[in-house]
Amino acid sequence: MATFKSIAELSTESGVSQMRVRKLLEGVTPEVKVGRSVGYHPDALRTALINKLGPELEYLGVRGYAANILEGYTGQE
């Protein structure tokens, strides 16, 4: 589970509230479940932001930039 991040960890890293992170990750699969803990790939939140907020990013002219940031998993933690 060390390579996956919880909602709390993603919230702390991003500065986005846990409730907002949970809402953005709603329906994101695959998630990893170990007992009662749920973990997500480190890039899951950024991917969800691009997928769910695409029209807003396009309007701001930063969708391409946001997508380029996600090219490949870097493995950085």
C-alpha positions, -999 to +999 in steps of 0.1 A: +000+000+000+031+022+002+030+032-035-007+042-032-020+072-014-051+077+008-075+105+004-060+122+034-025+120+019-038+134-014-056+162+004-024+171+024-003+171-008-027+191-029-041+215-004-076+205-015-101+195+012-107+159+019-143+162+009-134+178-024-107+151-031-133+124-022-158+139-046-132+142-074-122+106-070-157+094-069-160+067-096-122+066-102-111+030-106-091+010-100-086+019-064-068-005-040-086-018-010-067-033+019-091-041+047-110-009+053-083+013+037-086+026+002-056+038-018-052+055-051-024+058-076-003+090-069-015+106-101-052+097-096-062+132-083-045+151-111-061+127-137-095+132-121-091+170-121-083+169-159-111+146-167-138+162-146-127+198-150-117+196-187-140+223-200-128+248-173-092+240-181-099+244-218-115+277-212-084+289-192-062+276-219-042+252-197-057+218-205-027+209-227-003+220-201-022+200-174-022+169-196+015+171-203+023+171-166+007+136-165+027+120-192+038+087-175+041+079-139+073+094-125+075+074-093+083+105-073+069+106-039 
